[in-house]
Amino acid sequence: MQEDNSIDAGTPVDTGSEDWFSQWLETGTVSQRSVDVYGRPDLYAQYEDLERKYAIAQAKERQGSGPERDLTEMSEANQILEAMEKLYGAWMKSKTTWFMRALNEDEIDEAKEAADFPTEPKFKEGMAEGAKKEVQAKYERAKTKADAVSNYSMISKSLVKVTDQAGDTVKESITAAEVEKMRAKIGDLQIIRLVAAALAASTQEPTMPVPLSPTNSNDDQDS
């Protein structure tokens, strides 16, 4: 699906109209945040390895201790740099941008209810320490699982769209089960970042900085 990057500023609200509030409300939207998610986070480790090898190869070439080569042959450092460029291309190709909207209190409560959080245990007086530890460990495992299920549900409810590197919309909804499968592939960190984006959209006031264009800079200096 081709993404339309044009900005719809909406029809200006006539503040002199008796119905200005209804007009203004029609243009309203809930807050959103965007997060870049990479399908191949494993590539970063390979890139780090190449960075170290590149630094060593460069040092050897500066010292003149590198292997002899034909003048038409690419240097070791340049070969590594070429491999790094290909790896970076694959990394960027796996990039998607996820747009997450604010959740209302009811939606957050629904996500928590679906997770079925366990009740924190209360220990009877005189209960053996070994038994306490066993009960506490069971509770912690159940809570960790419930946290994960709640996160999957929140992402599912919050997702507005996913765009690819070209800016085209490739997905507009996701199920909690799909999020769980995704977590197994890309890890907890990126899942947590999506949850954080949903919570930020829900709880933090959005502030948009003034673009630092030459025109704006000149206007600031003149004022």
Buried (B, 14 or more C-beta within 10 A) or exposed (E): EEEEEEEEEEEEBEEEEEEEEEBBEEEEEEBBBEBEBBBBBEBEEBBEEBEEBBEBBBEBBEEEEBEEEEEEEEBBBBBBBEBBEEBEEBBEEBBBBBBBBBBEEEBBEBBBEBBEBBEEEEEEEEEEEEEEEEBEEEBEEBBEBBBBBBBBBBBBBBBBBBBBEEEEBEBEEBEBEBBBEBBEEBEEEBBEBBBEBBBBBBEEEEEEEEEEEEEEEEEEEEE
